[in-house]
Amino acid sequence: MMEKVRGSFPYTLVAVLLITAGYIWLVVYSSAMPVAASTLGHAMGVVGFAMMLMTEVLYSVRKRVHRAAGWGSLQSWLRFHIFTGVVGPYLVVLHAGWRFGGLAGFVTLMTGVVVASGFFGRYIYNQVPRLESEAELTDYSAGAGPSSASGEGLAVARRTLSAWHVVHLMLGAALFSLAFIHVAAALYYVTFAR
Amino acid sequence: MDNGGRWVKSGPVVVALGALVLGVVLVFLTGQSILSPGPLNAVASDSPIGGVRSHAELSCGGCHSPPWGSDTMEDLCLGCHEDVASQIVAGTGVHGLALSPGNTVTCTGGCHSEHKGATAPLINFNHSKTSFPLTGKHLTVDCQLCHSNGVFTGTPTTCFACHQGDDAHGGGFGQDCGSCHNTGGWSPATFDGPHPFPMTHGTGRASPCVTCHPEGLLTYSCYGCHEHTVSNVLREHGNIANLDDCVRCHPTGRGD
């Protein structure tokens, strides 16, 4: 049973706008873009990555751990997943100072790829009807409008969603492995450096 | 929802482990350079310091000691820059005088920066925080030209303190160079007065200084304009011996 995902967009948009406004104000006030290793840059990286960790872990746990079934509706967790999955990476991109060199830069690019993949999946997700009865009212074949019932389009959409899901998870897995290497390097060279 | 079966269960784990291994391998294969936040300064010095001519020739370990190591980054910096270490120990020179004993300012936390590019400067001291913000050509001169003998605190901020040797006016215009000159360069200079002769004489607008001062600002000549030829002046002033100090009789530039 799936419901079209709505509800996270306003909160996400407000958060992104507030962060952007604050960032622009800071850049104008200090006449400089905060670098990754600065106090603010570092803080954005930590908070952004923490949100990305929540994005990857919490929704998956809610879906797969039986004991988590009482933690709230799946839809609510999906909304939270989308919120942290957009705001977290946005903070990470700001933390990177719009630089894309080296491993850290590749991680930033991978972050963008995974977020884009998430938007794509959300689009597919919204195309798959909640009930079989809805599929009887709409023909999902490519280029066709509402017409006679057809299960073929529905099957295609579900296969696409399934394939996308596999790709999205793998991209996320690769992203987090590389991100951990970057975090380890930052701790070694900066945070705990003597 | 169709979870894709076994691919969802094992695929991400395999990819995660694979990416981790690949990332670590790349780190070591590239000598950790893929972890660098930016290119190191590669401007070659005339003579090698610590066996290299630029920071770009160093490995990461040349400056970055492990967190569990005994050396700080400053120890590694001073291990190569022995002249700086000597200054600090003796309390002399640029670093010895700028850094008081027991100071906690680090090399990269105070005045020096790296990983900003192959030709980026290694000094990033913010002079705007002092009582003498740098502008114009002051921005590009060597620190030692103004701060001789490593003295920073209390350095005079008057123009004449540094530019007495540049005075082309023989002291005739005092020591306030800034009244006519700015840090963009000695020329062009601006002068708004007071001037003992109308500066708009002749054209109604201020003429270039060289029009009336062809041989320097301490002398003048009225013969630079077409009306004031030697023959014309002689014809009208035949009974006057000294015809080089016109202003003495014509202080406003008028003929009467």
Chai-1 contact restraints between the chains, C-beta under 6 A:
chainA,res_idxA,chainB,res_idxB,connection_type,confidence,min_distance_angstrom,max_distance_angstrom,comment,restraint_id
A,G102,B,I34,contact,1.0,0.0,6.0,A-B,restraint_1
A,G102,B,S36,contact,1.0,0.0,6.0,A-B,restraint_2
A,L103,B,I34,contact,1.0,0.0,6.0,A-B,restraint_3
A,L103,B,L35,contact,1.0,0.0,6.0,A-B,restraint_4
A,S162,B,D2,contact,1.0,0.0,6.0,A-B,restraint_5
A,S162,B,G4,contact,1.0,0.0,6.0,A-B,restraint_6
A,H165,B,G4,contact,1.0,0.0,6.0,A-B,restraint_7
A,V166,B,G4,contact,1.0,0.0,6.0,A-B,restraint_8
A,V166,B,W7,contact,1.0,0.0,6.0,A-B,restraint_9
A,L169,B,P12,contact,1.0,0.0,6.0,A-B,restraint_10
A,M170,B,G11,contact,1.0,0.0,6.0,A-B,restraint_11
A,M170,B,P12,contact,1.0,0.0,6.0,A-B,restraint_12
A,M170,B,V15,contact,1.0,0.0,6.0,A-B,restraint_13
A,A173,B,P12,contact,1.0,0.0,6.0,A-B,restraint_14
A,A173,B,V15,contact,1.0,0.0,6.0,A-B,restraint_15
A,A173,B,A16,contact,1.0,0.0,6.0,A-B,restraint_16
A,A174,B,V15,contact,1.0,0.0,6.0,A-B,restraint_17
A,A174,B,A19,contact,1.0,0.0,6.0,A-B,restraint_18
A,S177,B,A16,contact,1.0,0.0,6.0,A-B,restraint_19
A,S177,B,A19,contact,1.0,0.0,6.0,A-B,restraint_20
A,S177,B,L20,contact,1.0,0.0,6.0,A-B,restraint_21
A,L178,B,A19,contact,1.0,0.0,6.0,A-B,restraint_22
A,L178,B,G23,contact,1.0,0.0,6.0,A-B,restraint_23
A,I181,B,G23,contact,1.0,0.0,6.0,A-B,restraint_24
A,A185,B,L35,contact,1.0,0.0,6.0,A-B,restraint_25
A,Y189,B,H64,contact,1.0,0.0,6.0,A-B,restraint_26
A,F192,B,P67,contact,1.0,0.0,6.0,A-B,restraint_27
A,R194,B,T72,contact,1.0,0.0,6.0,A-B,restraint_28
